[in-house]
Amino acid sequence: MAGLSLAVCDRALAPGGAPEWVHLLPAGDMTGRDGRRFDLADPAALMLDFQSRGVDLPIDYEHQNDRPEAKLKGPVPAAGWIKELRADDTGLWGRVEWTATARELIGRREYRYLSPSFMFHPQTRQVVRLKGAGLVHNPNLLLTALAHEEPDMPAPEERKPAQPDPQLLPRLAEALGLAPDSDAAAVLSAILAALLPGTALAREQSDPTRFVPVDAVRELLSDRNTRIATMRESEATAKVEAALRAGHITPAMRSWATALCMQDVESFDTFISKSPAPFAHLLRESHAAGIPPHPAGRAAADTVEEAAICAQLGLKPGALLS
């Protein structure tokens, strides 16, 4: 705020504890003990400026917050924070949230004065902004002293309640899956049902056409997983048997191959594709079943030896080849 000057003015703190409301500035023209004059012509303007900034105003010790050299020494501790402003015919008041240390110091009268810090116009001397305040030892302004009994503050002006957004209820209903024209009671019930699952209200509000019981979902998933596992095992068994018949693996490798095929069918296929079927000869028949036919396609001719053998065994000649 260019063109303005800073001023601080002290005020006495009476015996007692630190009150919630403190008198910051008197109304209208004021003259400090040092002869300086100021004018609080528009307290409402200070209140509006305070609200527009949206921050609490600090109360420090000895106005360190207003002295650059004090800030260079380190952090400036706060004694309290001005949270709210009000005005009446006596001037401007502030609601303070004191620190524990400040309460002790004020209670022991180690600090007896409060000094407001403000900006003013150098020509008109009108106060235009409140910066904060400080606990000090030297009084200046003649203000209402702090006392253990808090002053009766005027009640705040009655304000009209804020009008609700007419589109809020339809939007909530839509978000909750309700009809846009649902009334407030239906929307509230749906919200409570969503926030309090498992309660009687939630069970009443649950739509059975839109929700599936958890147990049913678990059962369906279990059946599905069982079917998938069964299909996977059947497919793996078929592939392993085919590999066994082709000689890529031995019967002793059946369990290992089945487990590999169920877990990683690509690895199983890669193994089979790189295996040259070294065990194929173990499962092939070496010759046809039965007695091989005579090379000439007929019974062998009788020989002297065969006849002798048949005679000794009491067999007919040629019986050895029948």
Buried (B, 14 or more C-beta within 10 A) or exposed (E): EEEBEEBBBBBBBEEBBBBBBBBBBBBEEBBBEEEBEBBBBEBEBBBEBBEEEEEBBBBBBBBBBBBEEBEEEEEBEBBBBBEBBBBBEEBBBBBBBBBEEBBBBBBEEEBBBBBBBBBBBEEEBBBBBBBBBBBBEEBBBBBBBBEEEEBEBEEEEEEEEEEEEEEEBBEBBEEBEBEEEBEEEBBEBBBEBEEEEEEEBBEEBEEEEEEEEEEEEEEEEEEEEEEEEEEBEEEBBEBBBEBBEBBBBEEEBBEEBBEBBBEEBEEBEEBBEEBEEEBEEEEEEEEEEEEEEEEEEEEEEEEEEBBEBBEEEEBEEBEBEE
